[in-house]
């Protein structure tokens, strides 16, 4: 991936990693919440780059999920599409009661 925004929990104090990750997800993805399944320490890396109007973000992280519910306001009117393509492990996407699993 080309140069762009790079964030990593590697240099964040262990007790602050979960909060840092939640803040990054909310900021980068228009107010999405993030649930770390009760973990207080987290390991994650992301690389985000802009290609015109498109923003591509690669995530490598421990088990987590992002959540947009009726209480989560959108900070942007921009359209967005989330593509899930794990290189290893599996991921689930759920929307309006429908769920699909993707394996890496």
Long-range contacts (C-beta under 8 A, 24 or more apart in sequence): 1-47, 1-49, 1-56, 1-58, 2-49, 3-49, 4-47, 4-48, 4-49, 4-50, 5-46, 5-47, 5-48, 5-49, 6-45, 6-46, 6-47, 6-48, 7-45, 7-46, 7-48, 8-44, 8-45, 8-46, 9-42, 9-43, 9-44, 9-45, 10-43, 10-45, 14-41, 15-40, 15-41, 17-41, 17-42, 17-43, 17-44, 18-42, 21-61, 21-64, 25-66, 28-57, 29-66, 29-80, 30-74, 30-75, 30-76, 30-78, 30-80, 31-68, 31-72, 31-73, 31-74, 31-75, 32-66, 32-67, 32-68, 32-72, 33-66, 33-67, 33-68, 33-69, 33-72, 34-64, 34-65, 34-66, 34-67, 35-64, 35-65, 35-66, 35-67, 36-62, 36-63, 36-64, 37-63, 37-64, 37-65, 39-63
